[in-house]
Amino acid sequence: MIKALTTFVIFLLLTNLTGCAGVICEYAGNVYSPPNLTAETSAVAHDLPPIRRVDLRNGQPYRPFATYGQCQIELSYVIDLVSGLPIISDIYRSKVESCVSLAIKENVNILILPELSLGFRETTRSSLIEKLKAVSQERNMIIIAGSFYDRNRQSRIPVIGPGWEESGYKLKPSRFEASPKYGFGMKEGKELLVLDTIFGRIIPLVCVDLISDSAQYTIRNLSTRGQVDVIANLNFNPAAWEFLIEGNSISRRHPVIVSITNVSSPPDSKTRTDCQQKGDNGFCFGNSALFASLREGNNDCTNCARVVADLVEPVFKTGDVRSLPYDTLVAVIPPFQEEMLIYDVNLRLLREPVATNAPDQGYPVVRNVRRVPLFGQ
């Protein structure tokens, strides 16, 4: 009995010392070793999305600062009976054009539009893209033009620059895009797009890709290795706070800025009324946001942004201090507001370690943060 108990204790000690806790260990004589995890590791790696990198700098250096604009607008959809997917009415084309006009007025370098901003019928979308191309060429502006569903029922992200156009994918469908009623729905996308531009290295992501395991593993890894400056997340999603918490987590732990660009209001009046009467419970759409770990030391970055009280809504703060899940939240556009969040990204700041974080981390930073109404609200 004593011998058996002694053997069991030795087993437990060896299990913990060899790192076998939590996995099934193979017994080989008196030595305990973890099982061969090659197949499992390979399966995990195989599940990661491929990355398509595009260098669009043409040998030019990065700008010292680049001005970004996130445009929160009202969009509403109906269901296309052919695909079972949302389609945007042509009446909202003017909303997109208003974003472009304001971006021109504010000298924006990178304009970011929310999910489905190009989700019009094909003829409307084509003519609008031609207009965006002309603006891009004339103003040397890059436009992350929202998304639309192509003929293969995949969600595409057109990114338009002066003399070029690239198209990314939404990788995972949300539950709103898996249509049990119509039997169709969105097909999964193929790859992550990484754009290397003179205005920074950008990853455009649509909706749930920000919170999906495989995409997030990849973007966190790229961020830690200093291969991306801005993650641009495009949304048409009521669960805004879930994305804000995730964006905060990423910018808190990795050297990257996270932007979340959502639509301003829900497609039904009841939700809008509930939100206005009961307050924002995290499911009121809106809440387009910017996350960055701001350097505030005297020698860190001249003129870099400090937290501006009126750009962070009280619901995300405890008194005058940002709540922990939002401690890197720089600014937010609340629900029902059609506005543009504008700021300069500092591409010149060295990615040196920050004393409060791991030694392989450092942060770009932002300045001149402001919210500008689209329609003189």
C-alpha positions as CSV (number, residue, x, y, z in Angstrom):
1,M,0.0,0.0,0.0
2,I,2.8,2.4,1.0
3,K,4.8,1.5,-2.1
4,A,1.7,2.2,-4.3
5,L,1.1,5.6,-2.6
6,T,4.8,6.5,-3.0
7,T,4.6,5.6,-6.7
8,F,1.5,7.8,-7.1
9,V,3.1,10.8,-5.4
10,I,6.2,10.4,-7.7
11,F,3.8,10.3,-10.7
12,L,2.2,13.6,-9.6
13,L,5.5,15.3,-9.1
14,L,6.9,14.2,-12.4
15,T,3.7,15.2,-14.1
16,N,4.1,18.8,-12.9
17,L,7.8,19.0,-13.4
18,T,7.7,17.8,-17.0
19,G,4.9,20.1,-18.0
20,C,2.3,17.3,-18.4
21,A,-0.3,18.9,-16.3
22,G,-3.4,19.4,-18.3
23,V,-2.4,16.9,-21.1
24,I,-2.3,13.1,-21.2
25,C,1.3,11.9,-20.7
26,E,2.7,8.8,-22.2
27,Y,4.4,6.4,-19.8
28,A,7.8,5.0,-20.9
29,G,9.4,3.1,-18.1
30,N,10.3,5.5,-15.4
31,V,10.1,8.6,-17.6
32,Y,7.0,10.6,-18.3
33,S,7.0,12.6,-21.5
34,P,4.4,14.7,-23.3
35,P,2.7,13.1,-26.3
36,N,3.8,14.0,-29.8
37,L,1.9,17.2,-30.5
38,T,3.2,17.6,-34.0
39,A,-0.1,16.7,-35.6
40,E,-2.1,18.9,-33.3
41,T,0.2,21.8,-33.8
42,S,0.1,21.4,-37.5
43,A,-3.7,21.4,-37.5
44,V,-3.7,24.7,-35.5
45,A,-1.2,26.2,-37.9
46,H,-3.2,25.0,-40.9
47,D,-6.3,26.8,-39.4
48,L,-4.5,30.2,-39.5
49,P,-5.5,32.4,-42.4
50,P,-2.9,33.0,-45.1
51,I,-1.5,36.5,-45.3
52,R,-1.3,38.5,-48.5
53,R,1.2,41.4,-48.1
54,V,1.2,44.3,-50.7
55,D,3.9,47.0,-50.7
56,L,2.3,50.1,-52.1
57,R,5.1,52.6,-51.2
58,N,6.9,52.5,-54.5
59,G,10.2,53.1,-52.7
60,Q,8.9,56.1,-50.8
61,P,9.6,56.5,-47.1
62,Y,6.8,56.6,-44.5
63,R,5.3,60.0,-43.7
64,P,6.3,61.3,-40.3
65,F,2.6,61.7,-39.5
66,A,-0.5,60.4,-41.3
67,T,-4.1,61.7,-40.8
68,Y,-6.7,59.1,-40.4
69,G,-10.5,59.6,-40.5
70,Q,-13.1,57.1,-39.3
71,C,-16.6,57.9,-40.6
72,Q,-19.6,56.7,-38.6
73,I,-22.8,57.0,-40.7
74,E,-26.3,55.6,-40.7
75,L,-26.9,52.6,-42.9
76,S,-29.9,50.4,-43.2
77,Y,-30.4,47.2,-45.1
78,V,-32.9,44.7,-46.5
79,I,-32.3,41.1,-47.2
80,D,-31.5,40.1,-50.8
81,L,-33.8,37.1,-51.5
82,V,-31.3,35.7,-54.0
83,S,-28.3,35.4,-51.6
84,G,-30.0,35.7,-48.2
85,L,-27.5,38.5,-47.4
86,P,-28.0,42.2,-46.5
87,I,-28.1,44.8,-49.3
88,I,-28.0,48.6,-48.8
89,S,-30.5,50.9,-50.3
90,D,-29.3,53.4,-52.9
91,I,-30.5,56.3,-50.8
92,Y,-27.5,55.8,-48.5
93,R,-25.0,56.5,-51.3
94,S,-25.1,60.2,-50.3
95,K,-23.9,59.2,-46.8
96,V,-20.8,57.7,-48.2
97,E,-20.2,60.7,-50.4
98,S,-20.6,63.0,-47.4
99,C,-17.8,61.1,-45.7
100,V,-15.6,61.6,-48.7
101,S,-16.3,65.3,-48.9
102,L,-15.5,65.8,-45.2
103,A,-12.3,63.8,-45.6
104,I,-11.2,66.1,-48.4
105,K,-12.0,69.2,-46.3
106,E,-10.0,67.8,-43.4
107,N,-7.1,66.7,-45.5
108,V,-7.4,63.1,-44.4
109,N,-4.8,60.6,-45.8
110,I,-6.6,57.4,-44.8
111,L,-10.4,57.3,-44.8
112,I,-12.1,54.3,-43.1
113,L,-15.8,53.5,-43.8
114,P,-17.9,51.0,-41.9
115,E,-18.9,47.5,-43.0
116,L,-21.4,47.4,-45.9
117,S,-20.6,50.9,-47.0
118,L,-20.4,49.5,-50.6
119,G,-23.2,47.0,-50.1
120,F,-25.3,48.6,-52.8
121,R,-26.6,46.9,-56.0
122,E,-23.8,46.3,-58.5
123,T,-24.5,49.3,-60.8
124,T,-24.6,51.8,-57.9
125,R,-21.5,50.3,-56.3
126,S,-19.5,50.4,-59.6
127,S,-20.2,54.1,-60.2
128,L,-19.4,54.9,-56.6
129,I,-16.1,53.1,-56.7
130,E,-15.2,55.1,-59.8
131,K,-15.8,58.3,-57.9
132,L,-13.7,57.0,-55.0
133,K,-10.9,56.3,-57.4
134,A,-11.0,59.8,-58.8
135,V,-10.9,61.3,-55.3
136,S,-8.1,59.0,-54.3
137,Q,-6.0,60.0,-57.4
138,E,-6.6,63.7,-57.0
139,R,-6.1,63.9,-53.2
140,N,-3.5,61.1,-52.8
141,M,-5.9,59.6,-50.3
142,I,-6.3,55.9,-49.4
143,I,-10.0,54.8,-48.9
144,I,-10.8,51.6,-46.9
145,A,-14.3,51.6,-48.5
146,G,-16.3,49.3,-46.2
147,S,-17.4,46.0,-47.7
148,F,-19.9,44.3,-49.9
149,Y,-20.8,40.7,-50.9
150,D,-19.6,39.5,-54.3
151,R,-21.2,37.0,-56.6
152,N,-19.6,34.2,-54.7
153,R,-21.3,35.4,-51.5
154,Q,-17.9,36.4,-50.0
155,S,-17.5,39.7,-48.1
156,R,-14.9,41.8,-49.8
157,I,-13.1,44.9,-48.6
158,P,-12.1,47.3,-51.4
159,V,-9.1,49.5,-50.5
160,I,-8.6,52.2,-53.1
161,G,-5.4,54.2,-53.5
162,P,-4.0,56.6,-56.0
163,G,-3.6,54.4,-59.2
164,W,-4.3,51.1,-57.4
165,E,-7.1,49.0,-55.9
166,E,-6.7,46.0,-53.5
167,S,-9.4,43.8,-52.1
168,G,-9.4,41.9,-48.8
169,Y,-11.8,39.4,-47.4
170,K,-13.9,39.0,-44.3
171,L,-12.8,35.6,-43.0
172,K,-15.7,34.5,-40.8
173,P,-19.5,35.1,-41.1
174,S,-21.3,36.4,-38.2
175,R,-24.6,34.8,-37.0
176,F,-26.4,37.4,-39.0
177,E,-24.8,36.2,-42.2
178,A,-25.5,32.5,-41.7
179,S,-29.1,32.5,-43.0
180,P,-31.3,29.6,-41.8
181,K,-34.3,31.3,-43.4
182,Y,-32.9,31.5,-46.9
183,G,-30.4,28.6,-46.8
184,F,-27.5,30.6,-48.2
185,G,-25.5,33.2,-46.4
186,M,-21.9,34.3,-46.5
187,K,-19.0,32.1,-47.5
188,E,-15.7,32.3,-45.6
189,G,-13.0,34.5,-46.9
190,K,-9.6,33.4,-48.1
191,E,-6.9,35.5,-46.6
192,L,-5.8,38.5,-44.5
193,L,-4.6,41.6,-46.3
194,V,-1.7,43.6,-45.1
195,L,-1.1,46.9,-46.9
196,D,2.3,48.7,-46.6
197,T,1.7,52.3,-47.5
198,I,3.4,55.6,-46.9
199,F,0.7,56.3,-44.3
200,G,1.5,53.2,-42.3
201,R,1.1,49.4,-42.4
202,I,-2.6,48.6,-42.2
203,I,-4.7,45.4,-41.7
204,P,-8.4,45.9,-42.7
205,L,-10.6,43.5,-40.7
206,V,-14.4,43.2,-41.0
207,C,-16.6,42.6,-37.9
208,V,-16.2,39.3,-36.1
209,D,-12.7,38.7,-37.5
210,L,-11.4,41.0,-34.8
211,I,-12.7,38.6,-32.2
212,S,-12.1,35.3,-34.0
213,D,-9.3,33.1,-32.7
214,S,-7.4,32.5,-35.9
215,A,-7.4,36.1,-37.2
216,Q,-6.6,37.5,-33.8
217,Y,-3.7,35.1,-33.3
218,T,-2.3,36.4,-36.6
219,I,-2.8,40.1,-36.0
220,R,-1.4,39.9,-32.5
221,N,1.7,38.1,-33.8
222,L,2.3,40.6,-36.6
223,S,1.8,43.5,-34.2
224,T,4.3,42.1,-31.7
225,R,6.9,41.7,-34.5
226,G,6.4,45.4,-35.5
227,Q,4.8,44.5,-38.9
228,V,1.6,46.5,-38.6
229,D,0.8,50.0,-37.4
230,V,-3.0,50.2,-37.6
231,I,-5.7,47.5,-37.4
232,A,-8.8,48.9,-39.1
233,N,-11.9,47.0,-37.9
234,L,-15.1,47.7,-39.9
235,N,-18.5,46.9,-38.3
236,F,-22.2,46.8,-38.8
237,N,-22.8,45.3,-35.4
238,P,-25.0,46.1,-32.4
239,A,-22.6,44.5,-29.9
240,A,-20.2,47.4,-30.0
241,W,-18.8,47.0,-26.5
242,E,-17.6,43.5,-27.1
243,F,-15.4,44.9,-30.0
244,L,-14.2,47.8,-27.8
245,I,-13.1,45.4,-25.1
246,E,-11.2,43.3,-27.6
247,G,-9.7,46.4,-29.3
248,N,-8.5,47.7,-25.9
249,S,-6.9,44.3,-25.1
250,I,-5.0,44.2,-28.4
251,S,-3.6,47.8,-28.1
252,R,-2.8,47.3,-24.5
253,R,-0.6,44.3,-25.1
254,H,0.8,44.9,-28.5
255,P,2.6,47.8,-30.4
256,V,-0.4,48.7,-32.6
257,I,-3.2,51.2,-32.9
258,V,-6.7,49.7,-33.2
259,S,-9.6,51.6,-34.9
260,I,-13.2,50.4,-34.8
261,T,-15.6,52.0,-37.3
262,N,-19.3,51.1,-36.9
263,V,-22.6,52.3,-38.2
264,S,-24.4,55.0,-36.2
265,S,-27.8,53.5,-35.6
266,P,-29.8,50.3,-35.8
267,P,-32.0,49.2,-38.7
268,D,-35.1,49.2,-36.7
269,S,-36.8,52.0,-34.8
270,K,-37.6,49.8,-31.7
271,T,-33.9,49.3,-30.9
272,R,-33.3,52.9,-31.3
273,T,-36.1,53.9,-29.0
274,D,-35.0,51.4,-26.4
275,C,-31.4,52.7,-26.5
276,Q,-32.6,56.3,-26.1
277,Q,-34.9,55.5,-23.3
278,K,-32.9,53.0,-21.3
279,G,-29.3,54.0,-22.2
280,D,-26.5,52.2,-24.1
281,N,-26.2,48.6,-22.8
282,G,-23.5,47.7,-25.3
283,F,-26.0,46.7,-28.1
284,C,-26.9,50.1,-29.5
285,F,-24.6,50.2,-32.6
286,G,-22.3,53.2,-32.9
287,N,-19.3,53.6,-30.6
288,S,-16.8,53.9,-33.3
289,A,-13.5,54.1,-31.4
290,L,-9.8,54.6,-31.4
291,F,-7.4,52.7,-29.1
292,A,-3.7,53.5,-28.5
293,S,-1.4,53.2,-25.6
294,L,-0.5,56.9,-25.3
295,R,2.9,58.0,-24.3
296,E,2.7,60.9,-21.9
297,G,6.2,61.3,-20.6
298,N,8.0,64.6,-21.3
299,N,10.5,63.1,-23.6
300,D,8.3,60.5,-25.3
301,C,6.6,62.4,-28.1
302,T,6.2,66.2,-28.5
303,N,2.5,67.1,-29.0
304,C,1.3,63.5,-28.7
305,A,-2.3,63.1,-27.6
306,R,-3.4,63.0,-24.0
307,V,-6.8,61.7,-23.1
308,V,-9.4,64.4,-23.9
309,A,-12.2,64.1,-21.5
310,D,-15.1,64.9,-23.9
311,L,-13.9,62.3,-26.4
312,V,-14.4,59.4,-24.1
313,E,-18.1,58.9,-23.1
314,P,-18.9,58.7,-19.3
315,V,-20.2,55.2,-19.7
316,F,-16.6,54.0,-20.4
317,K,-15.2,55.8,-17.3
318,T,-15.3,55.5,-13.5
319,G,-15.4,59.1,-12.4
320,D,-12.7,60.9,-14.5
321,V,-10.7,57.7,-15.1
322,R,-11.2,55.3,-17.9
323,S,-12.5,51.9,-16.7
324,L,-9.9,49.1,-17.0
325,P,-11.5,47.3,-20.1
326,Y,-11.2,50.7,-21.9
327,D,-7.9,52.0,-20.5
328,T,-6.4,52.6,-23.9
329,L,-9.6,54.1,-25.3
330,V,-8.6,57.5,-26.8
331,A,-11.9,58.6,-28.3
332,V,-15.3,57.2,-29.2
333,I,-18.3,58.4,-31.3
334,P,-21.5,57.4,-29.4
335,P,-24.6,55.8,-31.0
336,F,-26.8,57.9,-33.3
337,Q,-24.1,60.4,-34.1
338,E,-22.9,60.7,-37.8
339,E,-19.4,62.0,-37.3
340,M,-15.8,61.5,-38.3
341,L,-13.1,60.7,-35.8
342,I,-9.9,62.3,-37.1
343,Y,-6.4,62.0,-35.7
344,D,-2.7,61.9,-36.7
345,V,-0.8,58.7,-36.4
346,N,2.9,59.2,-35.5
347,L,4.9,56.9,-37.8
348,R,8.1,58.4,-36.7
349,L,8.1,57.2,-33.1
350,L,10.6,54.4,-32.4
351,R,9.0,51.2,-31.1
352,E,11.1,51.3,-27.9
353,P,10.0,49.2,-24.9
354,V,7.6,50.8,-22.4
355,A,8.6,50.3,-18.8
356,T,5.2,48.8,-17.9
357,N,5.2,46.2,-20.6
358,A,7.2,43.3,-22.0
359,P,10.6,44.3,-23.6
360,D,9.5,43.4,-27.1
361,Q,6.7,45.9,-27.0
362,G,6.5,49.6,-27.8
363,Y,3.7,51.9,-29.2
364,P,3.1,54.3,-32.0
365,V,0.9,57.2,-30.8
366,V,-1.6,59.7,-32.0
367,R,-2.1,63.5,-31.8
368,N,-4.7,66.1,-32.8
369,V,-7.7,63.8,-32.0
370,R,-11.1,65.3,-32.7
371,R,-14.7,64.5,-33.7
372,V,-16.2,66.4,-36.6
373,P,-20.0,66.2,-37.4
374,L,-20.9,65.3,-40.9
375,F,-24.0,67.4,-41.1
376,G,-23.4,70.3,-38.7
377,Q,-25.0,68.4,-35.7
